[in-house]
Amino acid sequence: MKPAQLISSLLLLVLSFPLLPAVSFAADNAAVKGMEEYFEFSEYGGATILPEQIPAEDWKNVTIIDTRDADQYQKAHIPGAINIDWRQVLGRRAELPSDRMVLLYCNAGTLSAQAGLALRVAGMENVRILQGGFNEWKAKGGFDAYKRATRKTRK
């Protein structure tokens, strides 16, 4: 991009800010306080899990939530997964169990991470995000990812 185009783009962006809806970022906002408290006590990496960390026999004990849209879910999904769009997960949290792992995934982990953060801030500590999402789950062998990974380490 030429310098003049860059300056024009930046100027347009800066001039657009007053047109954006006003958002309150007040320090006393309940949502902000809830997130601050969550981050103070959350362990590093505590909400993410890799496909190879779940042995094949343990998948039956996991509630799997596909947070992608219905069209993507219909094309392909992890067997046994329930489809709840990432924007609806927090509103439907009463449908999720509290006594077993709830595993969220999307294609790569980005949207499911947002839904997972919302659920964890809402107090659901049993929620995990499948790191790398559906794409990485397939690439690492699906339900056999654990077996593949442990076989490599034993060699």
N, C-alpha and C positions, 0 to 999 in steps of 0.2 A: 504494500500500500504506500502511495506517495505521501510525503509529509503534509501536503495541503489536504489530501483526503482524510488523513488521520486527524488533523486539527478540526476539520469540518465534522467528522463523526463524533469526536469528543465534545465539541460545542453543542451539537444536536442532543447528545446524551445529557449534558449538564442542563440545558434548557428544558428538557423533558421532565426533570425531577419535580417541578411544581405541579405538573399534571397528574402525577401518581397519587393514588389515594393516600390519605394521611394514615400513618400507622403509629400507634403509641408504643414507645419503647421505654416507658416509665419504669424505674427501678422497683416500684411497688406493685407492678403488674403480677397477678397471681401465677400466670403461666411462666413468666420469667423467673419468679422465685422458686417455683417447682423445679424448673430445669437447673437452676443454680444448686439447689439441694441435691438433686440427682447426681450432678457432676462431682460434687464434693465427696460423695460416698461410693461412686461407681468404680469398679475395678477396671483396669486397663484390659481391653479386649473381652470383657465379661459378657458382652451381648452377642459376640460373633462366634461362629463355629464353622469349621471347614468340613467339606463332605467326608474326608478321610478320617475324621474324628468320631464318626458314628458307625459302629459295627452294624452289619446287615441285620442281625437279629434284634437290634435296638430300635430300628425304624418303626416297628409295630407299636412301640410305646410313645411315639411322638405324634402330636397333632400338627400336621403340615398345612400351612396356609400359602397358597399361591396368590400373591398380591398384584399380579398382572391383570390386564383387562380380560373380559370374558372371551374375546376372539382369540387372544394368545393362548389362554387356558385350553380352549377347545382344540387348538392345533396340536398341542403337546403339553404335558405337565408331569410332575413326579406322581407316580401311581399312589393313590390314596389321598392326594392333596385336595383341600377344599378351596374353592375360589372365592376370595373376598378382596375386591379392589383396594389398593393401598389407602385410598382416600376414605374408605368406609371402615377400616379395621378398628380404629379407636371407637367409633360409634357403635360397633358390634362386639365390643370386648366382652360383654356379658355372655356371649355364645362360646367363648373360649374357656378351656379348662384351667384351673389354677393348681391342679395336682400332678401335672405332667408337663414336659417340655412342649412349648409351642414354637415351631420353627417357621419363620417367614422367609419367603424368597420371591425374587422377581427375575428378570433376565440376568442382571449382573450384580445385584445387591444394593443399588442406589435407592430405589423407591421403597423396597422392603426395609431398608435401614431407617428411613424416615418414619414409617409406620411402627417399627420396632421401638424407636426412641420414644415415640408418643405413648406406646403401651407401657414401657418401663417407667416413664415419668408418672404415668397413671397408677403405678404400683405393681405392675405385673413383672416380677423378677424372674419368672419362668420362661420368658420370651428370649429366643435366640434368632439371629439373622444368619442365613446361610451365606457365608462369604463367597463371593464370586457368582452367586445366584444359580439359576437353572443351567446356564451355559457351562459354568465350571463343574457343576454336579455331573453333567453328561460327559464332559471332557475327562473327568477323573474316574469314570466308570460307574456312575450312578450308585446303586445300593452296594456295589462291590468296591467302592473307592477305599474303604478301610482295609479290606483284604489286600488290594493292590499295594497300598502304601506300606502296610506292615510286612508284606512279602519282600519289598525292596529294601527295607531296613534290616531284615534278617540276613540278607545276602552279604 
